[in-house]
Every structure is written in structure tokens, then in C-alpha cells.
Amino acid sequence: MSDRDETPLQRLFRAERQFHAMAPIKDIYSKLFLRTLLWFAFFTFVYFMLTGSV
């Protein structure tokens, strides 16, 4: 699938998988924690962009 055929959400998931694969952490629980932190930060950013509150 080329980049032009992907939706923005699919591109985000692909970037997240690539970042997760490159993380120098070997323990699966640490990777899960890192993934959770990244998604929390993303949704917090989206929330603040949509609501306009700081």
C-alpha cells in the first residue's frame, strides 16, 4: 500500500508501530508502558486542540 492510499489514521498507526519497533527497550511491559504514554500524550494534545483550553 502506498502512502497516498493510506488514511491519516493508518499513517499514525504505522508510525507508532515503527517507533515501537525502534525503541531500545527489551522488556515487553516497558514497551507497553511507553506505548501507553505516547497515546495518552497524543489524545491529550487532540483534546486541548479541540477544546482550546490550556
LINJO-V547202 format. One line per field, one symbol per residue. psi: psi as a letter, one per 30 degrees, with the letter a starting at -180 (. if undefined). A space follows every 50 residues. Layout:
# LINJO-V547202
psi: ???
This chain:
# LINJO-V547202
psi: kleffkleeeeeeeeeeeeeefkgkekeeeeeeeeeeeeeeeeeeeeeee fgk.
